[in-house]
Amino acid sequence: MKSITLKYIFLLLVAVFIYGCVSSAKEEAKVAAPVDESIVQLSPEQAKQIDLQVQDVQAKNISSTLKLSGQIDAPPQNMVSVSVPLGGYLKSTDMLQGTQVRKGQLLAVMEDPQYIQLQQDYLSTKNKLAYAGKEYSRQRELNISKAASDKVLQMAEMDFRTLNIEYKALAEKLRLIGIEPAKLTENNISRAIRIYSPINGYVSKVNVNIGKYVLPSDILFELVNPNNIHLNLTVFEKDLNKIKIGQEVVVYSNSSPDKKYSTKVKLVSRSLGDERSAIVQCDFKQQDRALVPGMYMNAELHLDKGIIGALPDDALVSFENKDYVFIDKGNNTFKMTEVNKGNTDQGYTAIDSALDGKKIVVKGAYSLLMKLKNTMEE
């Protein structure tokens, strides 16, 4: 009797163990087969109720847009680096970065002992030249009457011509530092010179301070004339053949994306850089003082129309900042698939070629999205 009882207990334990294994296997099977949340299924009645329609991707004549970026630049003639040809100490300046200046406006006052020496040398040479000129004339008259030898005349001529060369060279040096030689006398010798703006514009950089000594190669100020600025866009090699001179380009900044500027392609570089890209220069149709060299801009270049795969606008739905379509999988089952959409033209939107040959829901897509969202929330 005792052995029979033990036998029943053993069989009961085996049965419980087998049942547990089977239940565990079923649970594992459930976990191993997750539900595809991108799939939505309708009954025939539901499909008819929303008037669901599907079709292939259509070939449409749609213009495409090339999105680019670049920087505003100014032509070389509109950018000036101000320096002092002979160097010197900065005595005074009122210039700050961003200061508006006009052509001929005083930028700075420089001083240095070499300015005094240059003026002294010029005036001394001027006096010597006047004497040498008279001496040359006198020796020439004496030579005619044979009262002076040809050698003496030649020496007088050489002295005159040498001093004349030195006199003219010193005059050019004076003009180089802004001193007019014709107005210089022994009564107005100055230790200071004045630096004036050569253009209208504004100061983009100030590289000196009061009392600093600058070399001829040092740049005191950088000036920019904001008129006639242009936009340099970076275009990669694969898109370069799409760019043509005269194409319209709409540009805008990151800070003011709603403010659009119209530009036109002026130059297309054929030289590729290290990143296999080239520069395309665009001119602004209307200048704006808010646009300054160095500012980054975004651009949209509308290319010529071409045959491209497209779907009706109603075929696309947006969900969590992404664009989707529903692909017909058969038996009233549809799969929500992310797409990259292009330009929209006359009710059709350009679509990527990965959908070619597939049936796409073109009417009722929004109802499918709502049903799918409700299913996710359950």
C-alpha positions in Angstrom: 0.0 0.0 0.0 2.8 2.4 0.9 4.7 1.7 -2.4 1.5 2.4 -4.4 1.1 5.8 -2.6 4.7 6.7 -3.4 4.1 5.7 -7.0 1.1 8.1 -7.3 3.0 10.9 -5.7 5.9 10.4 -8.1 3.5 10.4 -11.1 1.8 13.6 -9.8 5.2 15.4 -9.5 6.1 14.3 -13.0 2.8 15.6 -14.3 3.3 19.0 -12.5 6.8 19.3 -13.9 5.8 18.6 -17.5 2.9 21.0 -17.2 5.3 23.7 -15.9 7.7 23.1 -18.8 4.9 23.3 -21.3 3.5 26.5 -19.8 7.0 28.0 -19.7 7.6 27.1 -23.3 4.3 28.8 -24.3 5.3 32.0 -22.4 8.7 32.0 -24.1 7.0 31.5 -27.4 4.9 34.6 -26.7 7.9 36.7 -25.8 9.8 35.4 -28.8 7.1 36.6 -31.2 6.6 40.4 -30.6 3.8 42.2 -32.3 4.9 44.4 -35.3 3.5 47.9 -34.2 3.9 49.2 -37.7 1.3 46.8 -39.1 -2.4 47.8 -39.2 -5.2 45.5 -40.4 -8.7 46.5 -41.5 -11.9 44.5 -42.1 -13.4 44.7 -45.6 -16.2 46.8 -44.1 -13.7 49.3 -42.5 -11.8 49.6 -45.7 -15.0 50.4 -47.6 -16.1 52.9 -44.9 -13.0 55.1 -45.3 -13.0 54.6 -49.1 -9.4 53.2 -49.0 -7.5 53.5 -52.3 -4.1 52.3 -53.3 -1.9 52.9 -56.3 1.7 52.7 -57.6 4.3 55.5 -57.4 3.6 57.8 -60.3 6.2 59.4 -62.7 5.6 63.2 -62.4 7.3 66.3 -63.8 8.4 67.9 -60.5 11.1 70.4 -59.8 13.6 69.5 -57.1 15.5 71.6 -54.5 19.2 71.5 -53.7 19.8 72.5 -50.1 23.2 74.2 -49.6 25.1 76.3 -47.0 27.8 78.9 -47.1 29.2 82.2 -45.9 28.7 85.8 -46.9 31.9 87.4 -48.3 33.0 90.7 -49.7 35.0 91.2 -52.9 38.7 92.0 -52.4 38.3 95.7 -53.4 35.7 96.1 -50.6 38.1 94.8 -47.8 41.1 97.0 -46.8 43.9 96.3 -44.3 45.3 99.6 -43.0 49.0 99.7 -42.1 51.8 102.3 -41.9 54.5 101.9 -44.6 57.3 103.1 -42.4 56.1 101.8 -39.0 55.8 104.0 -35.9 54.1 104.5 -32.6 50.3 104.9 -32.3 49.6 108.3 -30.7 45.8 108.3 -30.9 42.7 106.7 -32.4 39.0 106.7 -31.8 38.3 103.5 -33.8 36.5 100.6 -32.2 35.3 97.3 -33.9 32.1 98.1 -35.7 32.7 101.9 -36.0 31.2 103.3 -39.2 33.8 105.3 -41.3 33.6 107.3 -44.5 36.3 107.7 -47.1 38.9 110.3 -46.0 38.0 110.1 -42.3 40.8 110.2 -39.7 41.6 106.7 -38.4 44.8 107.3 -36.3 47.7 109.5 -35.6 51.2 108.0 -35.7 54.5 109.5 -34.6 58.1 108.6 -34.9 61.6 110.3 -35.2 62.1 108.8 -38.6 59.2 111.0 -40.0 61.2 114.1 -38.9 64.4 112.7 -40.5 62.6 112.0 -43.7 61.3 115.5 -43.9 64.7 116.9 -43.1 66.4 114.8 -45.8 63.8 116.0 -48.3 64.3 119.7 -47.6 68.1 119.4 -47.5 68.1 117.5 -50.9 65.7 120.1 -52.3 68.2 122.9 -51.4 71.2 120.9 -52.7 69.3 120.2 -56.0 68.6 123.9 -56.5 72.3 124.7 -56.1 73.4 121.8 -58.3 71.0 123.0 -61.0 72.6 126.4 -61.0 76.1 125.0 -61.0 75.3 122.7 -63.9 73.9 125.7 -65.9 77.0 127.7 -65.1 79.4 125.0 -66.1 77.5 124.4 -69.4 77.9 128.1 -70.3 81.6 128.0 -69.5 82.0 124.8 -71.5 80.5 126.5 -74.6 83.1 129.3 -74.4 85.8 126.7 -73.6 86.4 128.2 -70.2 85.7 124.9 -68.5 86.6 121.3 -69.5 84.1 118.7 -70.5 85.0 116.7 -67.4 84.0 119.4 -65.1 80.7 119.8 -67.0 80.1 116.1 -66.8 80.7 116.1 -63.0 78.3 118.9 -62.5 75.6 117.1 -64.7 76.1 113.9 -62.7 75.7 115.7 -59.3 72.5 117.4 -60.6 70.9 114.2 -61.9 71.9 112.2 -58.8 70.4 114.8 -56.5 67.3 115.0 -58.7 66.8 111.2 -58.4 67.2 111.4 -54.6 64.8 114.4 -54.4 62.0 112.6 -56.3 62.5 109.4 -54.3 62.2 111.3 -51.0 59.1 113.0 -52.3 57.5 109.7 -53.0 58.4 108.4 -49.5 56.6 111.5 -48.1 53.5 110.8 -50.1 53.6 107.2 -48.9 53.1 108.4 -45.3 50.5 111.1 -46.2 52.7 114.2 -46.4 52.4 116.4 -49.5 56.0 117.4 -50.5 54.8 120.6 -52.2 53.4 121.9 -49.0 56.4 121.0 -46.8 58.7 123.8 -45.6 61.2 124.3 -42.8 58.3 125.9 -40.8 55.9 122.9 -40.8 58.1 119.9 -40.1 56.0 117.4 -38.0 56.9 114.4 -35.9 53.4 112.9 -36.5 51.5 111.6 -39.5 47.8 111.0 -40.0 46.1 107.8 -41.3 42.9 108.2 -43.2 40.2 105.7 -44.3 40.5 104.8 -48.0 36.9 103.5 -48.3 33.4 104.0 -46.9 32.4 101.1 -44.6 33.0 100.0 -41.0 35.9 98.8 -38.9 35.9 95.0 -38.7 39.1 94.6 -36.6 41.3 96.8 -34.4 44.8 95.3 -33.8 46.6 98.1 -31.9 46.4 100.2 -28.8 47.8 103.6 -27.8 51.6 103.7 -27.5 52.2 100.4 -29.4 55.0 100.4 -32.0 54.0 98.8 -35.2 56.1 97.5 -38.1 55.4 98.2 -41.7 54.0 94.7 -42.0 51.6 95.0 -39.1 47.9 95.7 -39.7 46.4 98.5 -37.6 42.8 98.2 -38.8 40.7 96.1 -41.1 37.9 97.9 -43.0 35.0 96.5 -44.9 32.7 98.1 -47.3 29.4 96.1 -47.0 28.2 97.2 -50.4 28.3 94.5 -53.2 28.7 91.6 -50.7 28.1 88.1 -52.1 27.4 84.6 -50.9 29.9 81.8 -51.3 28.1 78.4 -51.3 29.8 75.0 -50.8 28.6 72.5 -53.4 29.8 68.9 -53.5 31.1 67.3 -56.6 28.0 65.1 -57.2 25.8 68.2 -57.4 28.2 70.5 -59.2 26.8 69.7 -62.7 23.3 70.8 -61.5 24.5 74.4 -61.0 24.2 76.9 -63.8 25.0 80.6 -64.0 21.8 82.7 -63.6 19.9 80.2 -61.4 17.8 81.7 -58.7 18.8 80.9 -55.1 16.7 81.7 -52.0 18.9 82.1 -48.8 18.2 82.7 -45.1 20.1 82.7 -41.8 19.7 80.4 -38.9 18.7 83.3 -36.6 16.0 84.6 -39.0 14.8 81.6 -41.1 11.6 83.4 -42.1 13.4 86.3 -43.7 14.3 85.2 -47.2 16.8 86.8 -49.6 16.9 86.4 -53.3 20.3 85.8 -55.0 21.5 84.6 -58.4 24.4 82.3 -59.3 27.2 84.5 -60.7 30.3 82.2 -60.8 30.8 78.4 -60.5 34.3 77.3 -59.5 35.6 74.2 -61.3 38.4 73.6 -58.7 37.6 71.0 -56.1 38.9 71.2 -52.5 40.0 68.5 -50.1 36.4 67.6 -49.3 35.6 67.2 -53.1 33.6 70.4 -53.0 33.6 73.7 -55.0 32.6 77.3 -54.4 29.5 78.8 -56.1 29.3 82.6 -55.8 25.9 84.2 -55.7 25.0 87.9 -55.9 22.3 89.5 -53.7 19.5 91.1 -55.7 19.1 93.7 -53.0 21.8 94.6 -50.4 20.9 94.6 -46.7 23.2 96.1 -44.0 22.1 93.3 -41.6 24.1 90.9 -43.7 27.9 91.1 -43.0 30.9 89.2 -44.2 31.4 85.9 -42.3 27.7 85.3 -41.6 26.6 81.7 -42.2 23.6 81.3 -44.5 21.4 78.4 -45.7 20.3 78.2 -49.3 17.7 76.5 -51.5 18.4 76.2 -55.2 15.4 75.2 -57.2 16.5 73.0 -60.1 14.8 72.5 -63.4 11.8 70.2 -63.5 12.4 66.5 -64.3 10.5 63.2 -64.3 10.6 61.7 -60.8 8.6 59.2 -58.7 5.8 60.9 -56.8 2.7 60.3 -54.7 -0.4 62.4 -54.0 0.1 64.6 -51.0 -2.7 62.7 -49.1 -0.6 59.6 -49.3 1.9 61.0 -46.8 1.3 61.3 -43.0 3.4 62.8 -40.3 4.0 61.1 -37.0 6.6 62.3 -34.3 8.3 64.7 -36.8 8.8 62.0 -39.4 7.0 61.3 -42.7 5.4 57.9 -43.5 3.3 56.1 -46.1 1.3 52.9 -45.8 2.3 50.0 -48.1 -0.4 47.4 -49.0 0.8 44.0 -47.9 -2.4 42.2 -49.1 -5.5 41.0 -47.3 -6.3 44.5 -46.0 -3.0 44.6 -44.1 -0.9 47.7 -44.4 2.6 48.5 -43.1 3.6 52.1 -42.0 7.0 52.9 -43.6 9.2 56.0 -43.2 10.1 57.9 -46.3 12.2 60.9 -47.4 10.0 63.3 -49.2 11.1 65.9 -51.8 9.5 68.8 -53.5 5.7 69.3 -53.8 4.2 70.4 -57.1 0.6 70.5 -58.2 -0.7 68.2 -55.5 2.1 65.6 -55.8 5.2 65.1 -53.6 8.5 63.6 -54.8 9.4 60.4 -53.0 12.4 58.2 -52.8 12.8 55.3 -55.3 12.7 52.6 -52.7 8.9 52.5 -53.1 8.9 51.7 -56.8 6.8 48.7 -57.7 4.8 48.8 -54.4 1.2 49.6 -53.8 0.8 52.6 -51.6 -2.3 53.9 -49.8 -3.2 57.2 -51.4 -6.6 57.7 -49.8 -7.4 56.8 -46.2 -3.8 57.0 -44.9 -4.7 59.3 -42.1 -7.4 56.9 -40.9 -4.9 54.1 -40.9 -2.5 56.2 -38.8 -5.3 56.9 -36.3 -6.2 53.2 -36.0 -2.5 52.3 -35.6 -2.1 54.9 -32.8 -5.2 53.7 -31.0 -3.8 50.1 -31.2 -0.5 51.2 -29.7 -2.2 52.9 -26.8 -4.3 49.8 -25.9 
